[in-house]
Each structure stands twice: as C-alpha cells, then as structure tokens.
Amino acid sequence: MVVLHALSDFIDCDFAIADSSCSYWYEGRCPQSGVRLKLPRTSMSEAIAHGLMQYLANNDCYSREGKMYGILLVELPNGEERVLKAFSGLLNGCSVVEGWVPPIPGRDEVAFEESRTLAQLEAIKQEIITLKQLTERQQYEILFNDFEQQLQAMSDRHRHCKHQRQEKRQQICNTLTPEALTIALEQLDEESRQQGIERRQLKRQQNAVLQPLQQVIAAADARISELKQRRKALSRQLQAQMHASYSLTNFSGRSQSLQELMPGGLPTGTGDCCAPKLLHYAATHNLKPLAMAEFWWGESSVNQDKIPGEFYGACAERCQPLMGFLLSGLKPPLPDKGEVTLPIIYEDEWLIAVNKPAGLLSVPGRYRDRQDSVLSRLRNLLADGMALISVHRLDQETSGILLLARDRQTHRQLSQQFQLRQVHKVYEAILSGILTVEQGKIELPLWGDPENRPEQKVDWQHGKPSLTRFQVIAREGDYTRVEFTPLTGRTHQLRVHAADARGLGITILGDRLYGCCAITSRLHLHARELRFKHPQLEKTLHLQAITPF
C-alpha cells in the first residue's frame, strides 16, 4: 500500500524553497531526559494541508462526517522529502484506507473483541431507540393533554359558577325570608359540593387511565438507564483492552503501550488521532519528521468549536500528553531567541506561581493564533503540567504574579479565597500624566459592552460594583507611579478606574485600548504582590515580583 506521497501531489515544489516560517509548535518534554522537544507547523506544511483539502473537497465521501485530518512532511534516509497523510478514528467506517497512514498496531489483537462489543453496543442502541419510541409514550401524552384540557374547561366552568353563586348569595340575603334563605343557601352549597365531586371523579378517571401507561413508561425508563450503564461499562472495557494493546514507538526506538504512557486514565479515542498515527509511522519506518499540520474537515463539530478548513494544534486530552514520548529521539531544537521565559517565583506539590511577562496570555484563547499562553507552556514544560488549572487571570498586556493549582481541590480552595476577597493583591503602574492627589479610593460600577468587546465601561444601571484603593509612589517627570490595591476583581478594573474621568482621569501608560497615545513598548501595569492563605500548609504566603519598569 502506497503511503508516502510526493510533494507535487499537494503543492508546487517551488514553495518549499520560498517559505518555511513557523506558526505553531507541537512540543513536549522527553520522559527520560526532560529535554523540551519541538516539531513545527510551517507555512510549507500548511500549504501541503491546503492541497489535501482541495483533494477532500472534490470527493463527497470526505464531507459526510466531520473529523481531524493531518499531514506530516518527512525526510527519507536519502534526503528526499515525502508526505504522509492521516485521518482521526475511522474513515467511513474503515480504519485502513489506501494511501493513508494505517492505524497504530494493536487494533488487530482486539479485533474480535471489538467486533463483538460493537455488536453489543449496537444492540443496546437499538433497544434504547425502541424503548424511547414506545406507543405508550405517545398514548400517555395524548391522553394526558386531553384530560388537562377537560380539567381546564371544568375549572373555568366551576369558577364561573362560583362567581354566580357569590352574586346570588348577596342578592338573596336581602330579599328572602330566613326560612327561604336557609333553603336557598343549602342549594347553593350542594351545587358547590356536586362540582367538587365532579372534579374528583374526573381526576380518578385520569389516574385510572394514565397510571398503567405511567408504569410501562417508568419500567422502560429504568431499562434505558440500565442499558446506558451497560453501554458505558462495555465502552470502558473495550477502550481499556485497546489501550493495553496499542503500542507507540518513538524516534529513539522505544515502544510503550498507551496504558503505560497514560496510567492515570485515557480519554476515548486516545491513539486514534492524526498526530500519534503520523509520528508512530514515521518512527517505525526510519523517516525524519520535518513539519506537521492538522485541520478539521467535513461538518462542524457538535459543539461548534471546530471549523472546516481551520488548523488546530495537538488536542489537550489525547495528543498532548503523548507528545513528549512521541518526539523522543529527535534532535532538540536550538533555543528560540524570541521566546519569552516563565520565571517561577514559588512552587510546591499543590500550586505554582509564575511571573507572567507582558504580551503573553494567561490561558489559551479560542482561536489557533491565540494558543500560546502561560498555561499551555507550563503544560508542556512540567511533568504534571496537564493537571494544572489557572486560579485567576491577568490581562495579556499585564505582567506579574499568576497563580495556578496542581489539583482540583487546591484550585477550588484558592478560587474560593478569590471569590470571598480574602486574597490581598497589589499592582504597580505608571500613569501617563501627573496625579495631584496622594491617595484615595475609586468606586465605579463596570460593565462589558457586548457591542464593543473587550472594552469595559462605567455603567450605573448594568455595571457590577468595583472598588480600588490607590497610593502615589512617586512623580517621575510627566508621569506618576502609583500603587493599586483592587478590592474587587472586575475585568480591566484598574485600567478603567485610572482612565475614566470619574476615577483618576489619567490612562495607564501604554493603555491604547483606553486612550493612551504615548509611544511605549508595553502596558505599564504589573501584578507585584499576592498574599493568601496556603490551602494545605495553613500558612500565609506573601509572593512578590519586582516591577520591570
């Protein structure tokens, strides 16, 4: 089966010489040496992927289901360059397709068990469909609605009659003799009792008709719940068997099963993604990887987070935890001179605090050009990085202390301290003008205008309360150095409180979003101090990061 393809199948080969810039790095740390390994997604690999997209667009069978596709540009031992292509999971129900990289070895070993389990899962699916489509459900709905209409009509009629009785009582009290009045009132009371009996009879009739149907439906729902639990158990059992059988090989020649690589648990589909398929095939066929690109094709994903024709990096749940092992054996890249470092200012087994540089996101953004962040870098750098959770965030342009938890319990406890305003935060900033007062507080409600995101503004009707204390540190030429202590944690709180005329009326230096026109390289806002109670050590931590401006 032909798997290696010529570059000319996808692009004009002159492109290889013209452009080799990088837009994304597949990266991870070697489990043995701890060395950081990287594989680029270059302009050339993206162009090859676009060529593959054109091929997919000309064949309807590739548009029936949405999935990830990928290409890997490799170098043969003789120096020639070739292309591998792969799809995630199954393609139209097939795992092996001519021209595409085959699945990772292991599926054959559990093929019989997989076939038997898939048949069981299909039978469960069909039984659930049958139980959900019971005629009793439709009968119940029709009869229930019919009784409800009857009850409503009866209630309306009884309400009208009650109103008439009330009016009649008022009339006869002034016109009838005592004996006649007693008889008339008893007749009205009897009419009321008869209507109550009428209502109770209809309710009893409703229960008699609907209760047998309810019992059938309840039994069906209980069976559906039982089938779903059975389906989940079968799926987990099959995945465990597959993961124990699937064996990945890296470029140092070492092989390990998925279960060994991810002993803490494996999401469904681990090992079936494009990147592991491509890298495993290259490693086992003495091919040197040069660049890789993955993209979505077909219908948009269920939750609409994948767009056809868009490039995506290694998925956090399935691929990223394997990337360090898969790339092991490759020559480590030279240090990237433009890469911003992440100084760690505190670290223990429960949490980690870094001094975030200005210009770097706290957590990855939604789109592919906003994936580089403190969280994504630490997840690649640290052995337990995939478990990290950001406790709070700093604006991309703001530098300073960022706190991350290493487990969910610590994250929950620290988040609670932030929510209850038990964390003491101090920021340092330079204002783009002279502030005449020495200290004070700013209390302005802030609201994010949905028509003008991410900008925040003061809004007395919709805004959330926000409070900031400030203290002048020094006046330096035409600028003022201040210390901010936010008592609430609203988005852009300090920036708006500084810039708005009802606050300080002076923008933070470099804050172009809120009107600063001064030419400067960065936003002069730094998260300098963080003081909080350590959830496990039961002591107060006072973290500090020197202001870089």
C-alpha positions, 0 to 999 in steps of 0.5 A, spaced: 500 500 500 502 506 497 503 511 503 508 516 502 506 521 497 510 526 493 510 533 494 507 535 487 501 531 489 499 537 494 503 543 492 508 546 487 515 544 489 517 551 488 514 553 495 518 549 499 524 553 497 520 560 498 517 559 505 518 555 511 516 560 517 513 557 523 506 558 526 505 553 531 509 548 535 507 541 537 512 540 543 513 536 549 518 534 554 522 527 553 520 522 559 527 520 560 531 526 559 526 532 560 529 535 554 523 540 551 522 537 544 519 541 538 516 539 531 513 545 527 507 547 523 510 551 517 507 555 512 510 549 507 506 544 511 500 548 511 500 549 504 501 541 503 494 541 508 491 546 503 492 541 497 489 535 501 483 539 502 482 541 495 483 533 494 477 532 500 473 537 497 472 534 490 470 527 493 463 527 497 465 521 501 470 526 505 464 531 507 459 526 510 462 526 517 466 531 520 473 529 523 481 531 524 485 530 518 493 531 518 499 531 514 506 530 516 512 532 511 518 527 512 525 526 510 527 519 507 534 516 509 536 519 502 534 526 503 528 526 499 522 529 502 515 525 502 508 526 505 504 522 509 497 523 510 492 521 516 485 521 518 482 521 526 478 514 528 475 511 522 474 513 515 467 511 513 467 506 517 474 503 515 480 504 519 485 502 513 484 506 507 489 506 501 494 511 501 493 513 508 497 512 514 494 505 517 492 505 524 497 504 530 498 496 531 494 493 536 487 494 533 488 487 530 489 483 537 482 486 539 479 485 533 474 480 535 473 483 541 471 489 538 467 486 533 463 483 538 462 489 543 460 493 537 455 488 536 453 489 543 453 496 543 449 496 537 444 492 540 443 496 546 442 502 541 437 499 538 433 497 544 434 504 547 431 507 540 425 502 541 424 503 548 424 511 547 419 510 541 414 506 545 406 507 543 405 508 550 409 514 550 405 517 545 398 514 548 400 517 555 401 524 552 395 524 548 391 522 553 394 526 558 393 533 554 386 531 553 384 530 560 388 537 562 384 540 557 377 537 560 380 539 567 381 546 564 374 547 561 371 544 568 375 549 572 373 555 568 366 552 568 366 551 576 369 558 577 364 561 573 359 558 577 362 560 583 362 567 581 354 566 580 353 563 586 357 569 590 352 574 586 346 570 588 348 569 595 348 577 596 342 578 592 338 573 596 340 575 603 336 581 602 330 579 599 328 572 602 325 570 608 330 566 613 326 560 612 327 561 604 334 563 605 336 557 609 333 553 603 336 557 598 343 557 601 343 549 602 342 549 594 347 553 593 352 549 597 350 542 594 351 545 587 358 547 590 359 540 593 356 536 586 362 540 582 367 538 587 365 531 586 365 532 579 372 534 579 374 528 583 371 523 579 374 526 573 381 526 576 380 518 578 378 517 571 385 520 569 389 516 574 385 510 572 387 511 565 394 514 565 397 510 571 398 503 567 401 507 561 405 511 567 408 504 569 410 501 562 413 508 561 417 508 568 419 500 567 422 502 560 425 508 563 429 504 568 431 499 562 434 505 558 438 507 564 440 500 565 442 499 558 446 506 558 450 503 564 451 497 560 453 501 554 458 505 558 461 499 562 462 495 555 465 502 552 470 502 558 472 495 557 473 495 550 477 502 550 481 499 556 483 492 552 485 497 546 489 501 550 493 495 553 494 493 546 496 499 542 503 500 542 507 507 540 514 507 538 518 513 538 524 516 534 529 513 539 526 506 538 522 505 544 515 502 544 510 503 550 503 501 550 498 507 551 496 504 558 503 505 560 504 512 557 497 514 560 496 510 567 492 515 570 486 514 565 485 515 557 480 519 554 476 515 548 479 515 542 486 516 545 491 513 539 486 514 534 488 521 532 492 524 526 498 526 530 500 519 534 498 515 527 503 520 523 509 520 528 508 512 530 509 511 522 514 515 521 518 512 527 517 505 525 519 506 518 526 510 519 523 517 516 525 524 519 519 528 521 520 535 518 513 539 519 506 537 521 499 540 520 492 538 522 485 541 520 478 539 521 474 537 515 467 535 513 461 538 518 462 542 524 463 539 530 457 538 535 459 543 539 461 548 534 468 549 536 471 546 530 471 549 523 472 546 516 478 548 513 481 551 520 488 548 523 488 546 530 494 544 534 495 537 538 488 536 542 489 537 550 486 530 552 489 525 547 495 528 543 498 532 548 500 528 553 503 523 548 507 528 545 513 528 549 514 520 548 512 521 541 518 526 539 523 522 543 529 521 539 529 527 535 534 532 535 532 538 540 531 544 537 536 550 538 533 555 543 528 560 540 531 567 541 524 570 541 521 566 546 519 569 552 521 565 559 516 563 565 520 565 571 517 561 577 517 565 583 514 559 588 512 552 587 510 546 591 506 539 590 499 543 590 500 550 586 505 554 582 506 561 581 509 564 575 511 571 573 507 572 567 511 577 562 507 582 558 504 580 551 503 573 553 496 570 555 494 567 561 490 561 558 489 559 551 484 563 547 479 560 542 482 561 536 489 557 533 493 564 533 491 565 540 494 558 543 500 560 546 499 562 553 502 561 560 498 555 561 499 551 555 507 552 556 507 550 563 503 544 560 508 542 556 514 544 560 512 540 567 511 533 568 504 534 571 503 540 567 496 537 564 493 537 571 494 544 572 488 549 572 489 557 572 486 560 579 485 567 576 487 571 570 491 577 568 490 581 562 495 579 556 498 586 556 499 585 564 505 582 567 506 579 574 504 574 579 499 568 576 497 563 580 495 556 578 493 549 582 496 542 581 489 539 583 482 540 583 481 541 590 487 546 591 484 550 585 477 550 588 480 552 595 484 558 592 478 560 587 474 560 593 479 565 597 478 569 590 471 569 590 470 571 598 476 577 597 480 574 602 486 574 597 490 581 598 493 583 591 497 589 589 499 592 582 504 597 580 503 602 574 505 608 571 500 613 569 501 617 563 500 624 566 501 627 573 496 625 579 495 631 584 492 627 589 496 622 594 491 617 595 484 615 595 479 610 593 475 609 586 468 606 586 465 605 579 460 600 577 463 596 570 460 593 565 462 589 558 459 592 552 457 586 548 457 591 542 464 593 543 468 587 546 473 587 550 472 594 552 469 595 559 465 601 561 462 605 567 455 603 567 450 605 573 444 601 571 448 594 568 455 595 571 457 590 577 460 594 583 468 595 583 472 598 588 480 600 588 484 603 593 490 607 590 497 610 593 502 615 589 509 612 589 512 617 586 512 623 580 517 621 575 517 627 570 510 627 566 508 621 569 506 618 576 507 611 579 502 609 583 500 603 587 493 599 586 490 595 591 483 592 587 478 590 592 474 587 587 476 583 581 472 586 575 475 585 568 480 591 566 478 594 573 484 598 574 485 600 567 478 603 567 478 606 574 485 610 572 482 612 565 475 614 566 474 621 568 470 619 574 476 615 577 483 618 576 482 621 569 489 619 567 490 612 562 495 607 564 501 608 560 501 604 554 493 603 555 491 604 547 485 600 548 483 606 553 486 612 550 493 612 551 497 615 545 504 615 548 509 611 544 511 605 549 513 598 548 508 595 553 502 596 558 505 599 564 501 595 569 504 589 573 501 584 578 507 585 584 504 582 590 499 576 592 498 574 599 493 568 601 492 563 605 496 556 603 490 551 602 494 545 605 500 548 609 495 553 613 500 558 612 500 565 609 504 566 603 506 573 601 509 572 593 512 578 590 515 580 583 519 586 582 516 591 577 520 591 570 519 598 569 
